[in-house]
Amino acid sequence: MVLATQNETSTGVQNNIKALGKLVAQYDAVLAVDAVSGLGAIDLKTDEWNVDVVCSGSQKAFMLPPGLAFISVSDKAWAKIEKNTTPNYYFSLLKARKNIAKWNTTYTTPVSMVYGLDAALDMILEEGLDNVFARHALLAKATRQVFKG
């Protein structure tokens, strides 16, 4: 497994996930990306860039408090997960997948957060994802200019 961070909050460093995905795809390893501070603010073409696992959360670009976690898993990663024999209870993606197939969650869902996410996604869709990305890029550029002097 290759672990990467899409971008780092405090420094604003954005990693080249596309290039990393191209490299990792040549091997049996899976690429897992922490996209907590980037998903919804900068582009992440999961399938096109060969990203096998993406983890994110409701805070940051989704404009909500922490409390919801999001994950996407490729077929390549599922194959490895299905072969994993490490005992687990709380973090079982197999258990989560089984429940999602029944339109349910493994544990208690913070319903108010889901309603908040629905409203936030409506706002993002209304603005348009390309416009959201452009706004974040403009604000990042302006912030960097201020510190250049």
ChimeraX attribute file (.defattr): number of C-alpha atoms within 10 A of each C-alpha:
attribute: neighborCount
match mode: 1-to-1
recipient: residues
	/A:1	12
	/A:2	12
	/A:3	11
	/A:4	16
	/A:5	20
	/A:6	23
	/A:7	21
	/A:8	15
	/A:9	13
	/A:10	7
	/A:11	7
	/A:12	12
	/A:13	11
	/A:14	13
	/A:15	13
	/A:16	12
	/A:17	22
	/A:18	15
	/A:19	11
	/A:20	16
	/A:21	22
	/A:22	15
	/A:23	13
	/A:24	18
	/A:25	16
	/A:26	9
	/A:27	8
	/A:28	11
	/A:29	14
	/A:30	22
	/A:31	25
	/A:32	22
	/A:33	24
	/A:34	19
	/A:35	23
	/A:36	24
	/A:37	22
	/A:38	23
	/A:39	20
	/A:40	20
	/A:41	22
	/A:42	21
	/A:43	14
	/A:44	18
	/A:45	11
	/A:46	18
	/A:47	11
	/A:48	10
	/A:49	18
	/A:50	23
	/A:51	26
	/A:52	24
	/A:53	22
	/A:54	22
	/A:55	16
	/A:56	20
	/A:57	21
	/A:58	22
	/A:59	15
	/A:60	17
	/A:61	18
	/A:62	24
	/A:63	14
	/A:64	16
	/A:65	13
	/A:66	12
	/A:67	12
	/A:68	16
	/A:69	11
	/A:70	11
	/A:71	13
	/A:72	14
	/A:73	19
	/A:74	16
	/A:75	10
	/A:76	17
	/A:77	19
	/A:78	16
	/A:79	11
	/A:80	12
	/A:81	15
	/A:82	10
	/A:83	8
	/A:84	9
	/A:85	7
	/A:86	6
	/A:87	7
	/A:88	8
	/A:89	7
	/A:90	9
	/A:91	10
	/A:92	12
	/A:93	17
	/A:94	12
	/A:95	13
	/A:96	15
	/A:97	14
	/A:98	13
	/A:99	14
	/A:100	12
	/A:101	9
	/A:102	8
	/A:103	8
	/A:104	13
	/A:105	14
	/A:106	15
	/A:107	9
	/A:108	7
	/A:109	12
	/A:110	10
	/A:111	10
	/A:112	9
	/A:113	16
	/A:114	15
	/A:115	11
	/A:116	16
	/A:117	18
	/A:118	13
	/A:119	14
	/A:120	17
	/A:121	16
	/A:122	12
	/A:123	14
	/A:124	18
	/A:125	13
	/A:126	11
	/A:127	11
	/A:128	12
	/A:129	17
	/A:130	13
	/A:131	14
	/A:132	20
	/A:133	15
	/A:134	14
	/A:135	14
	/A:136	15
	/A:137	14
	/A:138	12
	/A:139	11
	/A:140	12
	/A:141	11
	/A:142	12
	/A:143	11
	/A:144	12
	/A:145	10
	/A:146	8
	/A:147	7
	/A:148	7
	/A:149	5
